[in-house]
Amino acid sequence: MKRLFDIIFSSFVLLCFLPLGIFISLFILLESRGGIFFKQIRIGQNAVPFGLYKFRSMRTNAEAGGKITVGSRDPRITRVGYYLRKFKLDEFPQFINVLKGEMSIVGPRPEVKEYVDLYTKEQRKILQVKPGITDHASLAYFHENELLAKSDNPQQTYIHEIMPAKIKLNEKYLANPTLSQDLIIICKTFAKIFRA
């Protein structure tokens, strides 16, 4: 049932989003050099790596400055990228990941390997399910970048404070992974985006 819902919902969103996606692609290409999409290796279900897609919101080779984005005005973020991130539009290409079966609409957000390597044995249980585009943690930390911008050491703040808290919220989801809960999370996510 969940997989069928993922396919139908993702197909509908991608079809409706196509005209806006074309405009976004043009703006990205006109503003800075580089491709339209940004692909980053994340850890998926059963610890299998996969390429997560996003609209490119940063300048090329931005990851050389670290994988954590600090604040919405991080100098690596392009002008178009600022608005893509503000309204979470950079995340929409991940519906392609959902159609490919690498992700689900709702599920724990996938991390990069260097952070997954820090998980305890208990925390690694969240890798038993497909990662998602949104989840309880995404809602609770909707403005995560702004929180990190206030930290003297964003990397350590993420590893020791934010990441463990997000995992606990993911464990809450795993305790009751129902379609009704998914629908509630999806509705709350859209509400957050429209209030951004």
GINOR-V560864 format. One record per helix or strand of 3 or more residues. SS is the DSSP state (H for helix, E for strand). FROM is the first residue (numbers start at 1). TO is the last residue. If there is no record, write none. Layout:
ss:from:to
SS:FROM:TO
SS:FROM:TO
//
This chain:
ss:from:to
H:2:31
E:37:43
H:45:47
E:49:55
H:62:65
H:79:86
H:89:91
H:94:99
E:103:106
H:113:116
H:123:128
E:131:134
H:136:140
H:144:149
H:154:174
H:179:195
//
